[in-house]
Amino acid sequence: MTGFVDALREKSLVCDGAMGTMLHAAGNSLDRALPELNLSNPDLVSTVHESYVDAGVDLLLTNTFGAGRLRLSEHGYADKVCEINRAGALLARAAAGSTHRTVFIGGSIAPQVSASQRATVSANERIEAVREQVTVLAEAGVDLLVFETFGYLDELLEAVRVAVEVTDLPIVAQASFTADGCTLGGESTHEVATALAQLPIVALGANCTVGPQRMLAVVEELRRYTTLPISAQPNAGLPRRMQGRRFEYSLDPDYFVRYALRCVEAGASIIGGCCGTTPAHMRSVTTALGHRVALAASRPVRRAAPDEFLRHLTARGFIAAAEIRPPISGAIDDAADMAGALRDQGAGLLLISAVRGPRSPLSSAGLAQRLQQQLGVETIATMTTWDKTIMSLQADLLGAHAFGTRTVLCETGNPPLRGDYPNADGIWEVDSVGLISLVAKLNAGRDCNGLSLATKTAFHIGARCNPGAENLDAEITRTRAKIAAGAQFLITRPLFELEGLSHLLDALGEDRVPVLLTVSPLSGFAEAEYLAYEVPDVTIPHETLAALGAAGGDERATGERLATDVVTAARSLADGVIIVAGDERQMTQRLLASARV
């Protein structure tokens, strides 16, 4: 297991192309049980494997697609399950041994029934068929298991769960998406990625059904919702029916490789081919991609090292920052006075937050630009995706960059409460992860559609995280997705204790990026109780509620003391703090001073 997982971390792996297409081209009908050729014509199967090895692939899939008991029984081979799967693994292993390179063997497992059989075959029958096939392939010595062309999420989940019970081999889980971006069962990329994230797989992805261009869109969607390595195996376009019952694909290998490379740039760690692809297609991919491309280089942008970002921000180490809300009145002079005071009080950085309210304030980016130009302070502009198309977001970003904005905080945002339906949902074309991905593309010199720009932007990309969330595991997964999309630093939601932050940082491990902790002193027991009971995903410790409840007339001073304790403790966890104290300038000054100690 270690070998494949390590290789997956180190570089982009090239998987083989279609086996069925090659066997069909050799004169075998697609109506027959192609896995049975492992027994009746092993030389042909070996020749196909060897052709892919010669093409330079890193991963061979066994000729065992459809080699479960239920499918083989339709052709009279139900009693040959073990022999067919064992032979498939041995033939692939022998072909891999013909080169000095490391070539991994993936045990190919298909859905155990066709779509038309789902209504007549029970889940227990499917599960037992998967169990049998997984057991044989594992015992035959494959390096990993590859579940491919699953059009129904429930079948893919049950198959992976069975495999986990049987073996500890690495698992790659691939769904099959149609042109509308959903599986045959109607599940979206988000639903597939979210469901599979709960299982111990090493990669997830898609194969079959769609060609290279549509597969690129699937990869981009999956990257929004998962931090796992992604695999992509598109078809070679659409087939043409020739004389008789023969099918041919005519997709140009150069076209295929162009989109294969774009899939890698979009985040695919494994790139291969499905129906219609041949050794010629995969040779073009291996030639273009090479075998020493680091996995990090396969992503849209390089994530800045923590110390690199901190050096850009300040030379003083632990960052003491403050937040400013754009004035609802649009009085920019008031905001400039506040910013100047915060700068004089020791704030080395100002976060311009997004305003939540029904009235129109100054934009965060506009205020950030004005303060930078007028006061020379370092600012972070908050960009939200609420009620904006991706094209308008792109225009805002390019405009902000042209006027000097270099650091942005990407948020999804919330619609203001107003009208007869105060809790009506807003309109989002992308969420914060999509916005992060967009900024990363602009930094790489590409627009939202992947087209080249005249120049590259140079944004430092920030994202929100909430260690106080009720479901911390889900928040960790979401944070990882933001980092994978290109986030270079994190800013927490206001925190009143640090246990959640400690868990989140431990979980991120090597994915850790600089983290700035937001601290907002509580004004008294009423505010603390309101946050604890009425505002979702805010954690107020019982000790804090008790202290404020017993404070009497010293509630504000108690709130400041508790906030100071959080700031002091944060020095051992975070890379800086952002103080949010509204108009309480003296309190802000004292908290900033405690951060600089």
HELIX and SHEET records of a PDB file:
HELIX    1   1 THR A    2  GLU A   10  1                                   9    
HELIX    2   2 GLY A   20  ALA A   25  1                                   6    
HELIX    3   3 LEU A   34  GLU A   36  5                                   3    
HELIX    4   4 LEU A   37  SER A   40  1                                   4    
HELIX    5   5 PRO A   42  ASP A   54  1                                  13    
HELIX    6   6 ARG A   69  SER A   73  1                                   5    
HELIX    7   7 ALA A   78  LYS A   80  5                                   3    
HELIX    8   8 VAL A   81  ALA A   96  1                                  16    
HELIX    9   9 ALA A  115  GLN A  117  5                                   3    
HELIX   10  10 ALA A  123  GLU A  139  1                                  17    
HELIX   11  11 LEU A  153  VAL A  166  1                                  14    
HELIX   12  12 THR A  189  LEU A  196  1                                   8    
HELIX   13  13 PRO A  212  TYR A  225  1                                  14    
HELIX   14  14 PRO A  253  GLU A  265  1                                  13    
HELIX   15  15 PRO A  279  LEU A  289  1                                  11    
HELIX   16  16 LEU A  295  SER A  298  5                                   4    
HELIX   17  17 PRO A  306  LEU A  313  1                                   8    
HELIX   18  18 ILE A  332  ASP A  344  1                                  13    
HELIX   19  19 SER A  364  LEU A  375  1                                  12    
HELIX   20  20 ILE A  390  ALA A  402  1                                  13    
HELIX   21  21 SER A  432  ASN A  443  1                                  12    
HELIX   22  22 LEU A  472  ALA A  485  1                                  14    
HELIX   23  23 GLU A  499  LEU A  508  1                                  10    
HELIX   24  24 GLY A  509  ASP A  511  5                                   3    
HELIX   25  25 PHE A  525  GLU A  534  1                                  10    
HELIX   26  26 HIS A  542  GLY A  549  1                                   8    
HELIX   27  27 GLY A  552  ASP A  554  5                                   3    
HELIX   28  28 GLU A  555  ALA A  570  1                                  16    
HELIX   29  29 ARG A  585  ARG A  596  1                                  12    
SHEET    1   A 8 LEU A  13  VAL A  14  0                                        
SHEET    2   A 8 ALA A 268  ILE A 271  1                                        
SHEET    3   A 8 ILE A 230  GLN A 233  1                                        
SHEET    4   A 8 ALA A 203  ASN A 207  1                                        
SHEET    5   A 8 ILE A 171  ALA A 175  1                                        
SHEET    6   A 8 LEU A 144  PHE A 150  1                                        
SHEET    7   A 8 PHE A 104  ILE A 109  1                                        
SHEET    8   A 8 LEU A  59  LEU A  61  1                                        
SHEET    1   B 2 ARG A 240  ARG A 241  0                                        
SHEET    2   B 2 PHE A 247  GLU A 248 -1                                        
SHEET    1   C 9 ILE A 319  ILE A 324  0                                        
SHEET    2   C 9 LEU A 349  ILE A 352  1                                        
SHEET    3   C 9 THR A 379  THR A 384  1                                        
SHEET    4   C 9 THR A 407  GLU A 411  1                                        
SHEET    5   C 9 HIS A 460  CYS A 465  1                                        
SHEET    6   C 9 PHE A 489  THR A 492  1                                        
SHEET    7   C 9 VAL A 515  VAL A 519  1                                        
SHEET    8   C 9 GLY A 576  ILE A 579  1                                        
SHEET    9   C 9 ILE A 319  ILE A 324  1                                        
END                                                                             
